[in-house]
Amino acid sequence: MMTTRHAIVRSGVALLLVSLTIVFCVCFPNAAENSAAGMILKLPGRDAVSGHVGFVRPVTKEEKKWLPEDTGILKMLYVPKESKASNESEATEAGISASLILSGTDRRSLHRPEVCLRAQGWRIAGKEVVDVSVGDHKLSVTDFTIVRKLNEKDGVIRNIRAHYFYWWIGAKRSTPSDFERILFTVLDNMFKNINNRWGYPSVMVYAELEE
């Protein structure tokens, strides 16, 4: 069973990864000017997250089916170097998952994260907005506490708990709010002639594992 101390440490690493992801998203200002997008599809590389090894995760058949062809998707899994995980499921529980989704011309690629989480069997047990430090600035992101039951091959059922961080990035702004994203889209179209190509970063970490 994961101790509270381990959960706090891993949550801290997850927040650090959120910060690194934000840095990659904001360090390329030309992207916003040229395409009305505020991020590029780039995540910290294999050795960029301290104490972890990064692996690119493939786009699933379900994601290809659900999302338009011009949707940009990048996913990484960062596994602790000392992890003894023997399969992908164990590595996912031990590591930190990060993803970027960048909408194309079809806005169907933009949906509330609750939709995908519930479709994957997760139950949302809590939701709050937290501030993440990025250099001298603070950025607000949404933190979902999610839980679900996992059936093991031997018939044992485990309760799993995780944190799922996400936020929206537009051409020249970001928000943790789905409502604000829609509002900004309308206002920017009306008054600034900007058609936001919204990006959707997320970071997920398993905070507590119960037998």
ChimeraX commands (.cxc) that place a marker at each C-alpha (Angstrom):
marker #1 position 0.00,0.00,0.00 radius 0.5
marker #1 position 1.27,3.46,-0.83 radius 0.5
marker #1 position 1.88,5.60,2.25 radius 0.5
marker #1 position 0.64,9.15,2.64 radius 0.5
marker #1 position 4.25,10.38,2.45 radius 0.5
marker #1 position 4.80,8.61,-0.87 radius 0.5
marker #1 position 1.53,10.01,-2.20 radius 0.5
marker #1 position 2.57,13.55,-1.24 radius 0.5
marker #1 position 5.99,13.12,-2.87 radius 0.5
marker #1 position 4.51,11.79,-6.09 radius 0.5
marker #1 position 1.87,14.52,-6.18 radius 0.5
marker #1 position 4.70,17.04,-5.83 radius 0.5
marker #1 position 6.51,15.48,-8.79 radius 0.5
marker #1 position 3.25,15.60,-10.76 radius 0.5
marker #1 position 2.90,19.32,-10.06 radius 0.5
marker #1 position 6.51,19.79,-11.19 radius 0.5
marker #1 position 5.64,18.02,-14.43 radius 0.5
marker #1 position 2.63,20.30,-14.82 radius 0.5
marker #1 position 5.02,23.24,-14.52 radius 0.5
marker #1 position 7.39,21.77,-17.14 radius 0.5
marker #1 position 4.48,21.19,-19.50 radius 0.5
marker #1 position 3.34,24.79,-19.05 radius 0.5
marker #1 position 6.84,26.04,-19.85 radius 0.5
marker #1 position 6.86,24.12,-23.14 radius 0.5
marker #1 position 3.43,25.53,-23.96 radius 0.5
marker #1 position 4.32,29.18,-23.39 radius 0.5
marker #1 position 7.88,29.33,-24.72 radius 0.5
marker #1 position 6.83,29.48,-28.35 radius 0.5
marker #1 position 4.90,32.76,-28.82 radius 0.5
marker #1 position 4.92,32.56,-32.62 radius 0.5
marker #1 position 2.61,29.55,-32.45 radius 0.5
marker #1 position -0.19,31.75,-31.11 radius 0.5
marker #1 position 0.38,34.51,-33.66 radius 0.5
marker #1 position 0.53,32.19,-36.66 radius 0.5
marker #1 position -2.21,29.68,-35.97 radius 0.5
marker #1 position -4.29,31.05,-33.06 radius 0.5
marker #1 position -2.90,28.22,-30.92 radius 0.5
marker #1 position -1.14,28.76,-27.62 radius 0.5
marker #1 position 0.81,25.51,-27.40 radius 0.5
marker #1 position 2.77,23.06,-29.49 radius 0.5
marker #1 position 2.77,19.27,-29.25 radius 0.5
marker #1 position 5.91,18.87,-27.17 radius 0.5
marker #1 position 6.37,17.30,-23.74 radius 0.5
marker #1 position 9.48,16.79,-21.57 radius 0.5
marker #1 position 11.67,14.10,-23.15 radius 0.5
marker #1 position 12.92,10.72,-21.98 radius 0.5
marker #1 position 15.38,12.07,-19.38 radius 0.5
marker #1 position 13.85,15.50,-18.71 radius 0.5
marker #1 position 11.87,14.63,-15.55 radius 0.5
marker #1 position 14.16,14.10,-12.55 radius 0.5
marker #1 position 14.21,10.52,-11.25 radius 0.5
marker #1 position 12.02,9.23,-14.07 radius 0.5
marker #1 position 12.35,7.70,-17.52 radius 0.5
marker #1 position 9.90,8.91,-20.16 radius 0.5
marker #1 position 8.17,6.72,-22.73 radius 0.5
marker #1 position 5.99,7.85,-25.63 radius 0.5
marker #1 position 2.54,6.27,-25.45 radius 0.5
marker #1 position 0.72,5.37,-28.68 radius 0.5
marker #1 position -2.63,6.83,-29.64 radius 0.5
marker #1 position -5.32,4.22,-28.92 radius 0.5
marker #1 position -7.86,2.89,-31.40 radius 0.5
marker #1 position -10.61,4.48,-29.32 radius 0.5
marker #1 position -8.94,7.91,-29.49 radius 0.5
marker #1 position -8.54,7.60,-33.25 radius 0.5
marker #1 position -12.21,6.68,-33.48 radius 0.5
marker #1 position -13.51,9.44,-31.20 radius 0.5
marker #1 position -11.35,12.34,-32.39 radius 0.5
marker #1 position -11.16,14.04,-35.82 radius 0.5
marker #1 position -8.16,13.14,-37.97 radius 0.5
marker #1 position -6.54,16.57,-37.66 radius 0.5
marker #1 position -6.56,16.49,-33.85 radius 0.5
marker #1 position -3.04,16.67,-32.44 radius 0.5
marker #1 position -2.27,14.13,-29.70 radius 0.5
marker #1 position 0.92,13.49,-27.74 radius 0.5
marker #1 position 1.15,11.24,-24.68 radius 0.5
marker #1 position 4.04,10.35,-22.38 radius 0.5
marker #1 position 4.45,8.07,-19.37 radius 0.5
marker #1 position 7.20,8.93,-16.88 radius 0.5
marker #1 position 8.19,5.89,-14.79 radius 0.5
marker #1 position 10.37,6.17,-11.65 radius 0.5
marker #1 position 13.86,4.80,-12.30 radius 0.5
marker #1 position 13.61,2.56,-9.23 radius 0.5
marker #1 position 10.24,1.13,-10.28 radius 0.5
marker #1 position 9.97,-2.66,-10.45 radius 0.5
marker #1 position 6.87,-2.61,-12.65 radius 0.5
marker #1 position 6.68,-5.72,-14.85 radius 0.5
marker #1 position 3.91,-4.62,-17.22 radius 0.5
marker #1 position 2.27,-1.50,-18.64 radius 0.5
marker #1 position -0.51,-1.45,-16.05 radius 0.5
marker #1 position 1.95,-1.50,-13.14 radius 0.5
marker #1 position 4.14,1.11,-14.84 radius 0.5
marker #1 position 1.12,3.37,-15.29 radius 0.5
marker #1 position 0.24,3.12,-11.59 radius 0.5
marker #1 position 3.84,3.76,-10.55 radius 0.5
marker #1 position 4.44,6.59,-13.00 radius 0.5
marker #1 position 3.07,9.92,-14.13 radius 0.5
marker #1 position 0.97,10.19,-17.29 radius 0.5
marker #1 position 0.97,13.40,-19.34 radius 0.5
marker #1 position -0.89,14.24,-22.52 radius 0.5
marker #1 position -1.53,17.10,-24.92 radius 0.5
marker #1 position -4.57,17.37,-27.17 radius 0.5
marker #1 position -4.64,20.18,-29.73 radius 0.5
marker #1 position -7.86,20.76,-31.62 radius 0.5
marker #1 position -7.95,20.90,-35.39 radius 0.5
marker #1 position -10.55,22.55,-37.59 radius 0.5
marker #1 position -13.24,20.30,-36.12 radius 0.5
marker #1 position -14.06,21.38,-32.56 radius 0.5
marker #1 position -15.37,17.90,-31.68 radius 0.5
marker #1 position -11.89,17.23,-30.32 radius 0.5
marker #1 position -12.70,19.58,-27.44 radius 0.5
marker #1 position -14.75,17.97,-24.71 radius 0.5
marker #1 position -14.93,18.09,-20.95 radius 0.5
marker #1 position -12.44,15.64,-19.40 radius 0.5
marker #1 position -15.24,14.18,-17.30 radius 0.5
marker #1 position -16.56,12.50,-20.44 radius 0.5
marker #1 position -13.41,10.46,-21.08 radius 0.5
marker #1 position -12.74,9.76,-17.42 radius 0.5
marker #1 position -16.19,8.31,-16.84 radius 0.5
marker #1 position -15.98,6.32,-20.07 radius 0.5
marker #1 position -12.79,4.73,-18.69 radius 0.5
marker #1 position -14.57,3.70,-15.50 radius 0.5
marker #1 position -13.41,6.51,-13.22 radius 0.5
marker #1 position -15.68,8.21,-10.70 radius 0.5
marker #1 position -14.99,11.85,-9.90 radius 0.5
marker #1 position -14.79,12.11,-6.11 radius 0.5
marker #1 position -13.64,15.72,-5.90 radius 0.5
marker #1 position -12.78,18.80,-7.94 radius 0.5
marker #1 position -10.84,21.94,-7.07 radius 0.5
marker #1 position -8.76,24.63,-8.74 radius 0.5
marker #1 position -5.12,24.77,-7.62 radius 0.5
marker #1 position -2.33,27.22,-8.43 radius 0.5
marker #1 position 0.91,25.98,-9.97 radius 0.5
marker #1 position 4.08,28.08,-9.79 radius 0.5
marker #1 position 5.83,28.65,-13.12 radius 0.5
marker #1 position 8.85,30.85,-12.56 radius 0.5
marker #1 position 7.55,34.08,-11.05 radius 0.5
marker #1 position 3.99,33.42,-12.19 radius 0.5
marker #1 position 1.11,31.29,-10.98 radius 0.5
marker #1 position -1.24,29.41,-13.26 radius 0.5
marker #1 position -4.57,27.92,-12.22 radius 0.5
marker #1 position -5.37,24.31,-13.16 radius 0.5
marker #1 position -8.24,21.99,-12.30 radius 0.5
marker #1 position -7.48,19.02,-10.03 radius 0.5
marker #1 position -9.87,16.06,-10.17 radius 0.5
marker #1 position -9.70,13.41,-7.47 radius 0.5
marker #1 position -10.79,10.23,-9.25 radius 0.5
marker #1 position -11.44,6.70,-8.00 radius 0.5
marker #1 position -12.38,3.37,-9.53 radius 0.5
marker #1 position -12.36,-0.37,-8.85 radius 0.5
marker #1 position -9.86,-2.59,-10.64 radius 0.5
marker #1 position -10.46,-6.30,-11.13 radius 0.5
marker #1 position -7.22,-8.26,-10.94 radius 0.5
marker #1 position -6.63,-11.49,-12.86 radius 0.5
marker #1 position -6.80,-13.47,-9.60 radius 0.5
marker #1 position -10.27,-12.08,-8.87 radius 0.5
marker #1 position -9.16,-9.55,-6.27 radius 0.5
marker #1 position -10.86,-6.15,-6.53 radius 0.5
marker #1 position -8.76,-3.11,-5.66 radius 0.5
marker #1 position -9.86,0.48,-5.09 radius 0.5
marker #1 position -7.65,2.92,-6.99 radius 0.5
marker #1 position -7.32,6.64,-6.33 radius 0.5
marker #1 position -5.60,9.22,-8.53 radius 0.5
marker #1 position -5.31,12.93,-9.27 radius 0.5
marker #1 position -6.01,14.29,-12.74 radius 0.5
marker #1 position -4.80,17.84,-13.49 radius 0.5
marker #1 position -5.94,19.71,-16.59 radius 0.5
marker #1 position -6.41,23.18,-18.05 radius 0.5
marker #1 position -7.18,24.87,-21.38 radius 0.5
marker #1 position -4.72,26.92,-23.44 radius 0.5
marker #1 position -5.93,29.32,-26.13 radius 0.5
marker #1 position -4.14,31.71,-28.46 radius 0.5
marker #1 position -3.13,34.19,-25.76 radius 0.5
marker #1 position -4.79,32.96,-22.59 radius 0.5
marker #1 position -5.37,29.91,-20.39 radius 0.5
marker #1 position -8.13,28.84,-18.01 radius 0.5
marker #1 position -9.03,25.86,-15.82 radius 0.5
marker #1 position -12.72,26.47,-16.52 radius 0.5
marker #1 position -14.74,24.81,-19.29 radius 0.5
marker #1 position -17.27,27.65,-19.12 radius 0.5
marker #1 position -14.59,30.33,-19.42 radius 0.5
marker #1 position -13.08,28.53,-22.42 radius 0.5
marker #1 position -16.41,28.73,-24.24 radius 0.5
marker #1 position -16.91,32.36,-23.16 radius 0.5
marker #1 position -13.41,33.38,-24.29 radius 0.5
marker #1 position -13.99,31.64,-27.61 radius 0.5
marker #1 position -17.10,33.73,-28.26 radius 0.5
marker #1 position -15.62,37.03,-27.03 radius 0.5
marker #1 position -12.34,36.61,-28.93 radius 0.5
marker #1 position -14.23,35.81,-32.11 radius 0.5
marker #1 position -16.51,38.82,-31.70 radius 0.5
marker #1 position -14.12,41.52,-30.52 radius 0.5
marker #1 position -10.57,40.40,-31.42 radius 0.5
marker #1 position -11.09,38.41,-34.61 radius 0.5
marker #1 position -9.24,35.49,-33.01 radius 0.5
marker #1 position -10.36,31.93,-33.61 radius 0.5
marker #1 position -8.78,30.09,-30.71 radius 0.5
marker #1 position -7.36,26.68,-31.49 radius 0.5
marker #1 position -7.60,25.44,-27.92 radius 0.5
marker #1 position -5.11,23.02,-26.41 radius 0.5
marker #1 position -5.85,20.63,-23.59 radius 0.5
marker #1 position -2.87,19.52,-21.43 radius 0.5
marker #1 position -3.39,16.98,-18.64 radius 0.5
marker #1 position -1.25,15.24,-16.03 radius 0.5
marker #1 position -2.35,12.21,-14.03 radius 0.5
marker #1 position -0.75,10.56,-11.00 radius 0.5
marker #1 position -1.92,7.67,-8.83 radius 0.5
marker #1 position -1.90,9.12,-5.33 radius 0.5
marker #1 position -3.09,6.20,-3.24 radius 0.5
marker #1 position -3.42,2.48,-3.86 radius 0.5
marker #1 position -5.61,0.36,-1.60 radius 0.5
marker #1 position -5.58,-3.42,-1.38 radius 0.5
marker link #1:1,2 radius 0.2
marker link #1:2,3 radius 0.2
marker link #1:3,4 radius 0.2
marker link #1:4,5 radius 0.2
marker link #1:5,6 radius 0.2
marker link #1:6,7 radius 0.2
marker link #1:7,8 radius 0.2
marker link #1:8,9 radius 0.2
marker link #1:9,10 radius 0.2
marker link #1:10,11 radius 0.2
marker link #1:11,12 radius 0.2
marker link #1:12,13 radius 0.2
marker link #1:13,14 radius 0.2
marker link #1:14,15 radius 0.2
marker link #1:15,16 radius 0.2
marker link #1:16,17 radius 0.2
marker link #1:17,18 radius 0.2
marker link #1:18,19 radius 0.2
marker link #1:19,20 radius 0.2
marker link #1:20,21 radius 0.2
marker link #1:21,22 radius 0.2
marker link #1:22,23 radius 0.2
marker link #1:23,24 radius 0.2
marker link #1:24,25 radius 0.2
marker link #1:25,26 radius 0.2
marker link #1:26,27 radius 0.2
marker link #1:27,28 radius 0.2
marker link #1:28,29 radius 0.2
marker link #1:29,30 radius 0.2
marker link #1:30,31 radius 0.2
marker link #1:31,32 radius 0.2
marker link #1:32,33 radius 0.2
marker link #1:33,34 radius 0.2
marker link #1:34,35 radius 0.2
marker link #1:35,36 radius 0.2
marker link #1:36,37 radius 0.2
marker link #1:37,38 radius 0.2
marker link #1:38,39 radius 0.2
marker link #1:39,40 radius 0.2
marker link #1:40,41 radius 0.2
marker link #1:41,42 radius 0.2
marker link #1:42,43 radius 0.2
marker link #1:43,44 radius 0.2
marker link #1:44,45 radius 0.2
marker link #1:45,46 radius 0.2
marker link #1:46,47 radius 0.2
marker link #1:47,48 radius 0.2
marker link #1:48,49 radius 0.2
marker link #1:49,50 radius 0.2
marker link #1:50,51 radius 0.2
marker link #1:51,52 radius 0.2
marker link #1:52,53 radius 0.2
marker link #1:53,54 radius 0.2
marker link #1:54,55 radius 0.2
marker link #1:55,56 radius 0.2
marker link #1:56,57 radius 0.2
marker link #1:57,58 radius 0.2
marker link #1:58,59 radius 0.2
marker link #1:59,60 radius 0.2
marker link #1:60,61 radius 0.2
marker link #1:61,62 radius 0.2
marker link #1:62,63 radius 0.2
marker link #1:63,64 radius 0.2
marker link #1:64,65 radius 0.2
marker link #1:65,66 radius 0.2
marker link #1:66,67 radius 0.2
marker link #1:67,68 radius 0.2
marker link #1:68,69 radius 0.2
marker link #1:69,70 radius 0.2
marker link #1:70,71 radius 0.2
marker link #1:71,72 radius 0.2
marker link #1:72,73 radius 0.2
marker link #1:73,74 radius 0.2
marker link #1:74,75 radius 0.2
marker link #1:75,76 radius 0.2
marker link #1:76,77 radius 0.2
marker link #1:77,78 radius 0.2
marker link #1:78,79 radius 0.2
marker link #1:79,80 radius 0.2
marker link #1:80,81 radius 0.2
marker link #1:81,82 radius 0.2
marker link #1:82,83 radius 0.2
marker link #1:83,84 radius 0.2
marker link #1:84,85 radius 0.2
marker link #1:85,86 radius 0.2
marker link #1:86,87 radius 0.2
marker link #1:87,88 radius 0.2
marker link #1:88,89 radius 0.2
marker link #1:89,90 radius 0.2
marker link #1:90,91 radius 0.2
marker link #1:91,92 radius 0.2
marker link #1:92,93 radius 0.2
marker link #1:93,94 radius 0.2
marker link #1:94,95 radius 0.2
marker link #1:95,96 radius 0.2
marker link #1:96,97 radius 0.2
marker link #1:97,98 radius 0.2
marker link #1:98,99 radius 0.2
marker link #1:99,100 radius 0.2
marker link #1:100,101 radius 0.2
marker link #1:101,102 radius 0.2
marker link #1:102,103 radius 0.2
marker link #1:103,104 radius 0.2
marker link #1:104,105 radius 0.2
marker link #1:105,106 radius 0.2
marker link #1:106,107 radius 0.2
marker link #1:107,108 radius 0.2
marker link #1:108,109 radius 0.2
marker link #1:109,110 radius 0.2
marker link #1:110,111 radius 0.2
marker link #1:111,112 radius 0.2
marker link #1:112,113 radius 0.2
marker link #1:113,114 radius 0.2
marker link #1:114,115 radius 0.2
marker link #1:115,116 radius 0.2
marker link #1:116,117 radius 0.2
marker link #1:117,118 radius 0.2
marker link #1:118,119 radius 0.2
marker link #1:119,120 radius 0.2
marker link #1:120,121 radius 0.2
marker link #1:121,122 radius 0.2
marker link #1:122,123 radius 0.2
marker link #1:123,124 radius 0.2
marker link #1:124,125 radius 0.2
marker link #1:125,126 radius 0.2
marker link #1:126,127 radius 0.2
marker link #1:127,128 radius 0.2
marker link #1:128,129 radius 0.2
marker link #1:129,130 radius 0.2
marker link #1:130,131 radius 0.2
marker link #1:131,132 radius 0.2
marker link #1:132,133 radius 0.2
marker link #1:133,134 radius 0.2
marker link #1:134,135 radius 0.2
marker link #1:135,136 radius 0.2
marker link #1:136,137 radius 0.2
marker link #1:137,138 radius 0.2
marker link #1:138,139 radius 0.2
marker link #1:139,140 radius 0.2
marker link #1:140,141 radius 0.2
marker link #1:141,142 radius 0.2
marker link #1:142,143 radius 0.2
marker link #1:143,144 radius 0.2
marker link #1:144,145 radius 0.2
marker link #1:145,146 radius 0.2
marker link #1:146,147 radius 0.2
marker link #1:147,148 radius 0.2
marker link #1:148,149 radius 0.2
marker link #1:149,150 radius 0.2
marker link #1:150,151 radius 0.2
marker link #1:151,152 radius 0.2
marker link #1:152,153 radius 0.2
marker link #1:153,154 radius 0.2
marker link #1:154,155 radius 0.2
marker link #1:155,156 radius 0.2
marker link #1:156,157 radius 0.2
marker link #1:157,158 radius 0.2
marker link #1:158,159 radius 0.2
marker link #1:159,160 radius 0.2
marker link #1:160,161 radius 0.2
marker link #1:161,162 radius 0.2
marker link #1:162,163 radius 0.2
marker link #1:163,164 radius 0.2
marker link #1:164,165 radius 0.2
marker link #1:165,166 radius 0.2
marker link #1:166,167 radius 0.2
marker link #1:167,168 radius 0.2
marker link #1:168,169 radius 0.2
marker link #1:169,170 radius 0.2
marker link #1:170,171 radius 0.2
marker link #1:171,172 radius 0.2
marker link #1:172,173 radius 0.2
marker link #1:173,174 radius 0.2
marker link #1:174,175 radius 0.2
marker link #1:175,176 radius 0.2
marker link #1:176,177 radius 0.2
marker link #1:177,178 radius 0.2
marker link #1:178,179 radius 0.2
marker link #1:179,180 radius 0.2
marker link #1:180,181 radius 0.2
marker link #1:181,182 radius 0.2
marker link #1:182,183 radius 0.2
marker link #1:183,184 radius 0.2
marker link #1:184,185 radius 0.2
marker link #1:185,186 radius 0.2
marker link #1:186,187 radius 0.2
marker link #1:187,188 radius 0.2
marker link #1:188,189 radius 0.2
marker link #1:189,190 radius 0.2
marker link #1:190,191 radius 0.2
marker link #1:191,192 radius 0.2
marker link #1:192,193 radius 0.2
marker link #1:193,194 radius 0.2
marker link #1:194,195 radius 0.2
marker link #1:195,196 radius 0.2
marker link #1:196,197 radius 0.2
marker link #1:197,198 radius 0.2
marker link #1:198,199 radius 0.2
marker link #1:199,200 radius 0.2
marker link #1:200,201 radius 0.2
marker link #1:201,202 radius 0.2
marker link #1:202,203 radius 0.2
marker link #1:203,204 radius 0.2
marker link #1:204,205 radius 0.2
marker link #1:205,206 radius 0.2
marker link #1:206,207 radius 0.2
marker link #1:207,208 radius 0.2
marker link #1:208,209 radius 0.2
marker link #1:209,210 radius 0.2
marker link #1:210,211 radius 0.2
view
